[in-house]
Amino acid sequence: MKNIVILSTAYPYRGLALFNEMLARTLTRRGSRVNIINFSLLYPDFLFPGKTQYSESPPPDDLQIVQMVNSINPFNWWRVGRHIRKMRPDAVILRYWTPFLAPCLGTICRIISKNRHTVIITQLDNIVPHEKHLFDNILTRYFINSMHGFLYMSEKVKNGLDLFTATKPSVFAPHPVFSNFGEKVSRNEACQRLNINTEKRYLLFFGLIRDYKGLDLLFDAWANLRKNGKTDDKKLIVAGEFYTDKTKYLRQMERLGICGDVLLHDRFIRDEDVKYYFSAADLLVQPYKNATQSGVTQIAYQFETPVIVTNAGGLAEIVPDGKVGYVVAPDAAQIARAVEKIYENGNLQRMSENIVSEKRRFSWDYYAGQLENLYELTR
């Protein structure tokens, strides 16, 4: 797998683009020549739920990125497919996270496959979307049928894949730890950069806010903690852009009487600022109602921040219960009790120390090696 095309998002897009760029660097370091063919149009503005699709960070100067793919123009799909087909890369690597892109990517890959040389493999974020629509299965099947092999990051995703194919090669690799957000800084420095009180302790909810991520459960849990006098020295930071109706969460905060306890940083957090949130926080809480895997957990691992996750989807697969955090049901009372426990008997410090060794199993080299193994299985 010496000549590789990553057909997915990259700069100037944000979100998954960061993962793809890190993968490109890892594969390059391992001896491959990597080109990234990026989208010129990913989502039309009227379909995008956030404020902007684009990164505020400076462009990477070490990657070959070409913006070429228009997600809604079939004539463009034909041109891109022919272009990559003529390049004859050994492998094309994609990401699949939404059926919206299935017609575009599935068509391009069918055209590429006509060169009878290029192996086409995809990294699966989701098979069954968190937020379902009428034609999801039809679109997903169209995409799956254009692939030669699959890498999945949780057993829940593998179970979803088995609904569409049980014969094509697939391998498992957990989501690697993000290492591009810099190093942990002192708690005082982090609090000063975020303009928050150094005398308080902070719990963190981080990332794009969608209903399935259970922020409402965390608010209910916080109200329980407050009622029992467990939040006097604590605040909850909610850092992320709303991809859902913000009003209902504001109303819930008012109804529960917790507005003064919640620091709402409702915007997309720049890459340069991520380290300050995880350095200021004692722990990360992911009260998801439904999940596959989460890159946010791996950010916490990078900064050795203990985590509380729910046993939804694949989250529990990467968080050993009682070692680096707690795994609980998606239930407000259980989340509240886990918060209480993590502050008892030195658990917070012990779990942070345990992450140092635990995060070694989430290396980029292992992930890239599994992609290389998958390539050999599909040849």
C-alpha positions in Angstrom: 0.0 0.0 0.0 2.5 2.6 -1.2 0.3 5.0 -3.1 -2.8 6.0 -1.2 -5.6 8.4 -1.8 -7.7 9.5 1.2 -11.0 10.4 -0.2 -12.6 12.4 2.6 -12.7 15.7 4.4 -9.6 17.7 5.2 -8.7 21.3 5.8 -10.4 23.8 5.4 -13.2 21.6 6.9 -13.2 20.8 10.6 -14.3 17.8 12.7 -13.5 14.5 11.0 -11.0 16.4 8.8 -8.6 16.5 11.7 -8.6 12.7 12.0 -8.0 12.2 8.3 -5.0 14.6 8.4 -3.5 12.7 11.3 -4.0 9.4 9.5 -2.3 10.8 6.4 0.7 11.9 8.4 0.9 8.4 10.1 0.7 6.6 6.8 3.3 8.9 5.3 5.7 8.3 8.2 5.2 4.5 7.6 6.4 4.8 4.0 3.3 5.5 1.9 2.8 8.3 -0.5 -0.5 9.9 0.5 -2.8 12.4 -1.4 -6.0 13.7 0.1 -8.8 14.4 -2.3 -11.1 16.7 -0.3 -14.6 18.1 -0.8 -15.1 21.4 -2.6 -18.7 21.3 -1.3 -19.5 19.0 1.6 -22.9 20.1 2.9 -25.1 22.8 1.3 -25.6 25.5 3.8 -29.3 24.8 4.2 -28.5 21.3 5.3 -25.7 22.1 7.8 -27.0 22.5 11.4 -24.1 24.5 12.8 -22.7 28.0 12.2 -19.8 27.1 9.9 -18.3 24.0 8.4 -14.9 25.5 8.2 -11.9 25.6 10.6 -10.5 28.7 12.1 -7.1 27.1 12.5 -4.2 27.8 10.0 -3.8 25.3 7.1 -1.5 22.4 7.4 1.7 22.9 5.4 2.8 19.2 5.3 -0.1 17.6 3.4 -1.2 17.3 -0.2 -4.8 18.3 -0.1 -6.9 19.0 -3.3 -10.5 20.2 -3.0 -12.3 18.4 -5.8 -15.5 16.6 -4.7 -19.0 18.2 -4.9 -21.3 16.1 -2.7 -24.5 17.0 -4.7 -23.3 17.1 -8.3 -23.4 13.7 -10.2 -21.4 15.1 -13.1 -18.6 15.9 -10.6 -18.7 12.4 -9.2 -18.1 11.0 -12.7 -15.1 13.4 -13.2 -13.6 12.6 -9.8 -14.0 8.9 -10.2 -12.3 9.0 -13.6 -9.5 11.2 -12.2 -8.7 8.8 -9.4 -9.1 5.7 -11.6 -6.4 7.1 -13.9 -4.2 7.8 -10.9 -4.3 4.0 -10.1 -3.5 4.3 -6.4 -3.0 1.1 -4.5 -5.7 2.0 -2.1 -8.5 4.6 -1.6 -9.4 5.1 2.0 -12.7 6.7 2.9 -14.8 7.6 6.0 -18.5 6.7 6.3 -20.6 8.6 8.9 -23.7 9.7 7.1 -26.0 8.2 4.4 -26.2 11.7 2.8 -22.8 11.0 1.2 -23.6 7.5 0.1 -24.7 8.4 -3.5 -21.6 10.6 -4.1 -19.0 8.3 -2.6 -20.6 5.0 -3.7 -20.7 6.3 -7.3 -17.1 7.6 -7.3 -15.8 4.3 -5.9 -17.7 2.2 -8.5 -15.9 4.2 -11.2 -12.5 3.9 -9.6 -12.9 0.1 -9.3 -13.0 -0.2 -13.1 -9.2 0.0 -13.1 -9.1 -3.4 -11.5 -6.1 -2.3 -9.4 -7.2 0.0 -6.6 -8.5 -1.5 -3.3 -11.2 0.6 -1.8 -11.6 0.4 2.0 -13.6 2.5 4.4 -13.4 3.5 8.1 -16.8 3.2 9.6 -17.9 5.8 12.1 -21.5 4.7 11.9 -23.6 2.3 9.9 -26.9 3.0 11.5 -27.1 6.8 12.0 -27.9 8.2 15.4 -30.7 10.3 13.8 -32.5 8.1 11.4 -34.2 8.9 8.1 -36.4 7.0 5.6 -33.8 6.0 3.0 -30.9 5.3 5.3 -30.7 1.6 4.6 -31.0 1.9 0.9 -28.3 4.5 0.7 -26.0 2.7 3.1 -26.4 -0.5 1.1 -25.4 1.3 -2.1 -22.3 2.6 -0.4 -21.4 -0.8 1.2 -21.6 -2.6 -2.1 -19.0 -0.3 -3.6 -16.4 -1.2 -0.9 -13.8 -4.0 -0.8 -13.2 -3.9 3.0 -14.0 -2.2 6.2 -12.3 -1.0 9.4 -14.7 -0.6 12.4 -13.9 1.1 15.7 -16.5 -0.6 17.9 -18.5 -3.8 18.1 -21.8 -1.9 17.7 -20.6 -0.7 14.3 -19.6 -4.2 13.4 -23.0 -5.5 14.3 -24.5 -2.8 12.0 -22.1 -3.8 9.2 -23.2 -7.5 9.5 -26.7 -6.4 8.6 -25.4 -5.4 5.2 -22.6 -7.8 4.5 -21.0 -10.7 6.3 -18.6 -11.8 3.6 -16.4 -8.8 2.8 -13.2 -8.5 4.9 -13.3 -6.3 8.0 -10.9 -5.6 10.9 -11.2 -3.8 14.2 -9.1 -0.9 15.5 -10.1 1.4 18.3 -10.2 5.2 17.7 -6.6 6.4 18.3 -5.7 9.1 20.8 -5.6 12.6 19.5 -2.2 14.0 20.0 -2.5 17.2 17.9 -4.1 19.4 20.6 -0.8 20.1 22.4 0.2 19.1 25.9 -1.6 19.5 29.2 -1.0 22.9 30.9 -1.3 23.8 34.5 -4.8 24.0 35.9 -4.2 27.7 36.9 -3.1 28.6 33.4 -6.0 26.8 31.9 -8.5 28.5 34.1 -7.0 31.9 33.4 -7.2 31.3 29.6 -10.8 30.3 30.0 -11.5 33.2 32.4 -13.0 30.9 35.0 -12.5 30.8 38.8 -9.5 28.8 39.9 -11.1 28.1 43.3 -13.9 26.0 41.7 -13.6 22.4 40.4 -14.9 21.7 37.0 -16.7 18.9 35.2 -16.7 19.0 31.4 -19.2 18.1 28.7 -17.4 18.6 25.4 -18.2 18.4 21.7 -21.1 19.1 19.3 -24.4 19.0 21.1 -27.0 16.6 19.7 -29.9 15.1 21.5 -28.5 11.6 21.6 -25.5 12.8 23.6 -27.7 13.1 26.7 -26.9 16.6 27.9 -30.4 16.6 29.4 -29.4 13.6 31.5 -26.4 15.4 32.8 -28.4 18.4 33.8 -30.8 16.1 35.7 -27.8 14.4 37.4 -26.4 17.8 38.3 -29.7 18.8 39.9 -29.5 15.6 42.0 -26.0 16.5 43.1 -27.0 20.0 43.9 -29.9 18.8 46.0 -27.5 16.6 48.0 -25.0 19.5 48.5 -22.3 18.0 46.2 -21.9 20.9 43.9 -21.0 23.8 46.3 -17.4 23.9 45.1 -18.1 22.7 41.5 -19.2 24.0 38.1 -20.2 22.2 34.9 -18.6 23.4 31.7 -20.6 22.7 28.5 -18.3 23.4 25.6 -19.6 22.8 22.1 -21.8 24.1 19.4 -25.5 23.2 19.4 -26.6 21.0 16.5 -30.1 20.9 18.0 -32.6 23.2 19.6 -30.8 25.1 22.2 -33.9 26.6 23.8 -35.1 23.4 25.4 -31.8 23.0 27.2 -31.9 26.6 28.5 -35.5 26.0 29.7 -34.4 22.8 31.5 -31.6 24.6 33.2 -34.1 27.3 34.4 -36.6 24.7 35.6 -33.9 22.8 37.5 -32.4 25.9 39.0 -28.9 25.2 37.8 -28.2 28.2 35.5 -25.7 29.5 37.9 -23.8 26.2 38.0 -23.4 25.8 34.2 -20.8 27.6 32.2 -22.2 27.5 28.6 -19.4 27.9 26.0 -21.8 27.2 23.1 -19.5 27.5 20.2 -17.2 25.2 18.2 -14.0 25.0 20.2 -10.9 25.8 18.2 -8.1 23.2 18.1 -5.8 25.7 19.9 -8.2 26.0 22.9 -9.0 22.3 23.5 -6.1 21.8 25.9 -7.3 24.5 28.2 -10.7 22.8 28.7 -9.2 19.4 29.4 -6.5 20.9 31.6 -9.0 22.8 33.7 -11.5 20.0 34.1 -11.3 17.3 36.7 -13.2 14.9 34.5 -15.1 14.5 31.3 -18.8 13.3 31.4 -20.3 11.6 28.3 -23.9 10.8 29.2 -24.8 9.5 25.7 -28.1 7.7 25.1 -26.8 6.2 21.9 -23.2 5.9 20.6 -20.8 4.0 18.4 -17.4 5.4 19.5 -16.2 8.9 20.4 -13.1 10.8 19.6 -13.9 13.0 22.6 -13.0 10.1 24.9 -9.6 9.9 23.2 -9.0 13.6 23.7 -9.6 13.0 27.4 -7.0 10.1 27.3 -4.5 12.5 25.7 -4.8 14.9 28.6 -5.1 12.1 31.2 -8.6 13.3 32.2 -10.8 10.7 33.9 -14.1 10.0 32.2 -17.7 9.0 33.1 -19.4 7.3 30.2 -22.6 5.4 29.7 -22.8 1.8 28.5 -24.3 3.1 25.2 -22.8 1.6 22.1 -19.0 1.3 22.1 -18.1 3.8 24.7 -17.7 1.1 27.4 -15.3 -0.8 25.2 -12.6 1.7 25.7 -13.2 2.8 29.3 -12.3 0.1 31.8 -14.9 0.6 34.6 -13.2 1.7 37.9 -9.8 2.0 36.3 -9.8 5.3 34.3 -13.4 6.3 35.0 -16.8 4.8 35.5 -19.3 3.2 33.1 -23.0 3.6 34.1 -26.4 3.3 32.5 -27.8 6.4 30.7 -29.6 7.3 33.9 -29.4 10.6 35.8 -29.2 9.0 39.2 -26.4 6.6 38.2 -24.5 9.5 36.5 -24.8 11.5 39.7 -23.6 8.7 41.9 -20.6 8.1 39.6 -19.6 11.8 40.0 -19.8 11.4 43.8 -17.6 8.3 43.7 -15.0 9.8 41.5 -14.3 12.4 44.1 -14.0 9.9 46.9 -10.9 8.0 48.3 -8.4 9.5 45.9 -10.2 8.0 42.8 -9.6 11.1 40.7 -5.8 11.0 41.0 -5.6 7.2 40.7 -7.6 7.1 37.5 -5.6 9.9 36.0 -2.5 8.0 36.7 -4.0 4.8 35.2 -4.7 6.6 31.9 -0.9 7.0 31.3 -0.6 3.3 30.7 -4.1 2.7 29.3 -3.8 5.1 26.4 -0.9 3.2 24.9 -3.2 0.8 23.3 -4.8 3.5 21.2 -1.8 4.4 19.0 -1.9 5.7 15.5 0.6 3.2 14.4 -1.6 0.3 15.5 -4.6 1.9 13.7 -2.6 2.4 10.5 -1.2 -1.1 10.7 -4.8 -2.5 10.8 -5.6 -0.6 7.7 -2.5 -2.1 6.0 -3.6 -5.6 7.2 -7.1 -4.9 5.7 -5.5 -4.0 2.4 -3.7 -7.3 2.3 -6.9 -9.2 3.1 -8.8 -7.5 0.2 -6.1 -7.9 -2.5 
